[in-house]
Amino acid sequence: MGAGLNFYVRSLHVLPDGDVLAGGESGAAGAGELARWDGTSWTALGSGWNGPLRAMIARPDGDVVIGGDFTVAAGNVSARIARLTTTCPASAIAFGSGCSSSVGPMVLAANTLPWVGSTFRSTCTAFAPNALGVVLFGFTSPGTPLAALHPAGGLGCTLLASLDAIQMLPNTGSIVNQLSIPNDPVFAGVVMNHQVLQLEIGVASSITRIASSNGLTVTIGVF
């Protein structure tokens, strides 16, 4: 990995985009060191540690918790434990409400957070055996009743994501969606609305019911 590092590595952590954090200590003064590998080279990160970095772990929100023998972390007073965060966090926040398919209420939930260079995953439940899933990502939320768009639109079912990106998926009782986000900081801060529709198919391939999940407001973050 490049020319290596000039300090003793005591801990490693992989970021959502595949970059690697290495924490440890310099041999002479015993000061802590933190560096980031971007696939090509190492760069110093968060200088100003006055003791070794010995452990790193990620929180569910993507922040990295660092433990070690320091009392100053990146120039801030923080005894033996510190949190490394970002100014552009990723998030997936539920909004609106879904309606029921013929087998129950549809619920859309995020499995991962949408980070630059990672794959965002979500799952939508309550799919009938004869149904197709329609995965939507859009930059606006129309809030249009489905019954106004198609006669098969279910009661209380609403379009919560505009049709900027559409994917049709078969189901096995649920729909698991994957969205690959390019490893480019230009996507940081992009906000989209995400929703899943369900098309229940009857005889002669006719659509007998259209149901919808709640929405997710997805904000792409970068670490």
JOBEL-V414942 format. One record per pair of residues at least 24 apart in sequence whose C-alpha atoms are under 6 Angstrom apart, sorted by the first residue. I is the first residue (numbers start at 1). GAP is how many residues later the second one is. D is the distance in whole Angstrom. If there is no record, write none. Layout:
i & gap & d
I & GAP & D
I & GAP & D
//
This chain:
i & gap & d
2 & 39 & 6
10 & 44 & 5
11 & 43 & 5
11 & 44 & 5
16 & 102 & 6
17 & 100 & 4
17 & 101 & 5
23 & 30 & 5
24 & 28 & 5
24 & 29 & 5
25 & 27 & 4
46 & 28 & 5
47 & 27 & 5
48 & 26 & 4
48 & 27 & 5
49 & 24 & 5
49 & 25 & 5
86 & 137 & 6
88 & 133 & 5
88 & 134 & 6
89 & 132 & 5
90 & 24 & 6
90 & 25 & 6
90 & 129 & 5
90 & 130 & 5
90 & 131 & 4
91 & 127 & 6
91 & 128 & 5
92 & 124 & 6
92 & 125 & 5
92 & 126 & 4
93 & 123 & 5
93 & 124 & 5
94 & 121 & 6
94 & 122 & 4
95 & 120 & 5
95 & 121 & 6
96 & 118 & 5
96 & 119 & 6
97 & 117 & 4
98 & 114 & 5
98 & 115 & 4
98 & 116 & 4
99 & 57 & 6
99 & 58 & 5
99 & 113 & 6
101 & 110 & 6
103 & 25 & 6
106 & 107 & 5
107 & 106 & 5
108 & 105 & 6
114 & 106 & 5
115 & 105 & 5
115 & 106 & 5
115 & 107 & 6
116 & 65 & 6
116 & 67 & 5
116 & 106 & 5
117 & 64 & 5
117 & 65 & 5
117 & 66 & 4
118 & 63 & 6
119 & 60 & 5
119 & 61 & 4
119 & 62 & 6
120 & 58 & 6
120 & 59 & 5
121 & 56 & 6
121 & 57 & 5
122 & 54 & 6
122 & 55 & 5
123 & 52 & 6
123 & 53 & 4
124 & 50 & 6
124 & 51 & 5
125 & 49 & 4
127 & 46 & 5
127 & 47 & 5
130 & 70 & 6
130 & 71 & 6
131 & 68 & 5
131 & 69 & 4
131 & 70 & 6
132 & 38 & 5
132 & 66 & 6
132 & 67 & 5
133 & 35 & 6
133 & 36 & 5
133 & 64 & 6
133 & 65 & 5
134 & 33 & 6
134 & 34 & 5
134 & 62 & 6
134 & 63 & 5
135 & 31 & 6
135 & 32 & 5
135 & 61 & 5
136 & 29 & 6
136 & 30 & 5
136 & 58 & 6
136 & 59 & 5
136 & 60 & 6
137 & 28 & 5
137 & 56 & 6
137 & 57 & 5
138 & 24 & 4
138 & 25 & 6
138 & 26 & 5
138 & 54 & 6
138 & 55 & 5
139 & 53 & 5
139 & 54 & 6
152 & 56 & 6
152 & 57 & 5
152 & 58 & 6
153 & 56 & 6
153 & 57 & 5
154 & 56 & 6
154 & 57 & 6
157 & 54 & 6
157 & 55 & 6
160 & 55 & 6
161 & 32 & 5
161 & 33 & 6
161 & 34 & 6
188 & 32 & 5
188 & 33 & 5
188 & 34 & 6
189 & 30 & 6
189 & 31 & 5
189 & 32 & 6
190 & 29 & 6
190 & 30 & 5
191 & 27 & 6
191 & 28 & 4
192 & 25 & 6
192 & 26 & 5
193 & 24 & 5
//
